[in-house]
Each structure stands twice: as structure tokens, then as C-alpha cells.
Amino acid sequence: MELNHIENKLKVVLGSCLGLALTSSPVWASSAVLKPNDFVGITFWLISMALVASTAFFFLERDRVSPKWKTSLTVSGLVTLVAAVHYFYMREVWVETGSTPTVYRYIDWLITVPLLMIEFYLILSAIAKVPAGVFWRLMIGTLVMLVGGYLGEAGYLALWPAFIIGMVGWAYILYEIFAGEAGKINSNSAPASVQSAFKTMRWIVTIGWAIYPIGYYVGYLTGSSPADSAGLLNIIYNLADVLNKIAFGLIIWSVAVTESEAKH
């Protein structure tokens, strides 16, 4: 009874936070109107609503899974919740100014991408004892990747060196989840359903995350000015966020439900 009470309180608090975020910030009180030919702005709106819906889904689905999977679903919901709030700001920046909301996007990524990396640790921890080093190596790779990208996009570092730093961080993450300790634990200790989910998540980090450097290249390294490339850059980043946040969470949800129902 006490556990159910705590879970219900958590849902109320999270719902209140999201409602407050939707209504309290003056940036959303803007007079800008989304134009029917503003396809970039339309993607911002569609994705922000999809993130809100995903957040509600992940938190509600916690009741369907066994206790060891609840944290993973909670983290999935937090990823989409944080992203949704930032997308509300980003879409207004775009609709108002037509410029890339670089600062808001990287604040979003600085919170949500480490949470996505934590999911690898959590999904393995649900079925085996995982050394803390796995967690910290994933965090280090994530921070190197994000800091490199931000330094380039914000103009603090030349574009190519920043791009290379970001790619090194990404490569470090890929090594850990494919050939490093995390990948070995998955291969040696995980049941078939967890291995399948881990492999799918791994390919999202490989293929889905590859969309981000493509966007960076299109936006900054093709010789066009950032203003001319802003539309395509933001569409690429927005579509990547759908795959890498919502679809990633759905994989966690799928294996959590499958594993939980198999035990009943």
C-alpha cells in the first residue's frame, strides 16, 4: 500500500511539473503565429506534442512492469519530459526569429543524453551485477561528445576540431556498448529478450545518433552560412530526437513488459 501511495504521489508531482511548465513561462505568451509553410516550425510543434504524449505513456505504464523495470521506465519518461519542455522553448525561438535554438537544444541534450546512457546501465543492472566503471565510461563519452559539439556550434572553437572531438566521444560510447564491458555483460549474462533490446538500443545509438553529425555537417561544414542551412539543420535534429528519445524509450518499455508478463 505504501509503495502504491508513493507511486501515485510521484505521478501527481510529475503531472503538476509538466502543467506548470506549459503555462508559466512568458516565452510561450508570444504573439508569433505558426505559418502553414513553416515546415521546420511544424516539426517543432509535432515533436513537442509527441514528447508530452510519450511522457504520459511511460509514467502510466510503470504499473504494468515488475519493480526492477520501474526505474528504467521512469528514466524514459524523464527523458521525454525534459525534451518536451525544451522543445516548447525551441519552437518559439524558431517561430519568432527563424534562427537555430542552439543553447536550448544543448541544455536539453546535456540532460537527456546522459539519461539515455544510464538506460544501458539500468537494463543490464536489472539482470546482472554491473561495475560502476561501465556507468562512468558511458558518462565520460557522452560529455566529450556534447561539449565538442557545443563548442563548435556556439562558436567557441573552430568547427572541424569541435566536430572531431564530438566524434571521438561518440566512438568511445560505441566501443563500450559493442566491444567494451557493457557489451560483454549483455552477451554473457542477459536473457534473450534483454539481449535483443540491448542490441536494438545499441543500433539506435549507432544509426540514430549518426543523424546528429550529419545535421552538424549540413549546417556548418558545407560552406553555406548557418542562416541558410538553419532549416535543414533543425529538421534533421528534430527527426533524430524522435528516434533517439521516443523510440529508445519504447524499446525499454517493450522489454520491460515482456519480461514482467513472462513471470506471471
Buried (B, 14 or more C-beta within 10 A) or exposed (E): EEEEEEBEEBBEEBEEEBEEBBEEEEEEEEEEEEEEEBEBBBBBBBBBEBBBEBBBBBBEBBEBBBEBBBBBBBBBBBBBBBBBBBBBBBBBBBBBEBEBBBBBBBBBBBBBBBBBBBBBBBBBBBBEEBEEEBBEBBBBBBBBBBBBBBBBBEEEBEBEEBBEBBBEBBEBBBBBBBEBBBBEBBEEBBEEBBBBBBBBBBEBBBEBBEBBBBBBBBBBBEEBEBEEBBBBBBBBBBBBBBBBBBBBBBBBBBBBBBBBEEEE
